Amino acid sequence: MTDCDRVAAALLRHGLLLRGGFHPDARELALPGGESVGTVLLAGNAGPGMWEAFSARMPDGADPLDRWSGEVLGEVAGAFGGAAVLPSDGPPFRPFQQWAMRAEPVSPSPIGILIHPVYGLWHGYRGALLFEAVLELPSLTEAETHSPCDSCSDRPCLTTCPVCAFSGSGYDVPACRSHLRSGSGDLCLEGSCLARRACPVGRDYIYEPAQSAFHMAAFRGGALE
């Protein structure tokens, strides 16, 4: 069993998945003690595991998922002599989308969310584990390396949003949030983003209603831009 296998097993005990990794350039990143980072491993979710673990011990107060993620990933990283960072740590914020595209075969979908060839749009990144050592990384199969958007001609994700928040020019966040707050967005709030649900890839990984409602309520609560 490799070091990455051990990290993956430790993450799985908390319902999280090892989502690949990469070896950063020299002096690109540093650990809290100043040491250069030799390996970045991403931790995230797909399927019901994370929600089951998180909802069983959800912290009270603001930002419960970030606080739970920080505690869990800090524990796992510390057990292997590393450090954990979250997408919400900052400013400055670390480039998690760029990290994800270096770590595994994800790419931007037409609606901006990174799409995975297996999980589709139903996945997320909870943080990264940083290690001084250069660890052997998990290998990918050929079936995991191509973007499913390349062969999707219909692109239903761009035509399903009831307020046309997604277009070739970007994502209209204020329009989306206004719709969710208007009383007309119950289908999105209860079943998650309709544009996201329109994607035919990864439908076995669609979030359960409770998880969808949690994420959508958190998004709706943000400030209008």
C-alpha positions, 0 to 999 in steps of 0.5 A: 500500500502506497502513502497515497493509498493510506491517505485515501483510506483515512479520507474514506473513513470520513466519507471523502475521496482522494481526488488525485494530486500533482507535484508542484514546481519548486518553491511554488508552495510552502508548508507552515514551517517554510518547507517546499511542498512536494505533493498536493493531494485534493480531497473531495466528495462524490456520492453520498459518503461525505453528506452522511458523515457531515450531517451526522456531526454537523457543527452549529453556527456559521459555515458548518461545512467549512469548519467540518472540512477543516477539522477532518482534513487537518486531522488526516493531514497531520496524521501523515505529517502534512498540512491542510488548506481549504478553498475558503482560506484567504485572502489570498485564495488558492487556485483550487480550480487550476489545482483540480485540473492538474490533479485529475481529468476535470475541465470547465463545463459550459456552465462553468462547473468543472465536469468529471468524466464519471461524476459529471457535475456532482462532485466537489473539493473540500480541501487540499493536503500538502506534503513535503515529500514527493509521493507516488500519485494514483494512476488514471485509466484511459476511460477517465481522461476525456471531457464528456462535454466534447461529445455533447451536442445538445448542451441542455445545461445551457437551455434549462435555467428558468432565468437564463443565468448561463450563457456564452458570456458567463454566469449571471449570479445576481439573476440566479440568486434573485430567482431563488429568493423570489418564491419561484425557485422552489424546484431549484432550491429543493432539487438543486440547480436545474441546469446542473440536473440537465447534464446526462453525465454522472446521474448516479451521483446526483446529490440527495435532496437534503444535501442539495437543499443545504448547498442551495440554501447556503448559496441563496443566502449570499449577497447579491452582486 
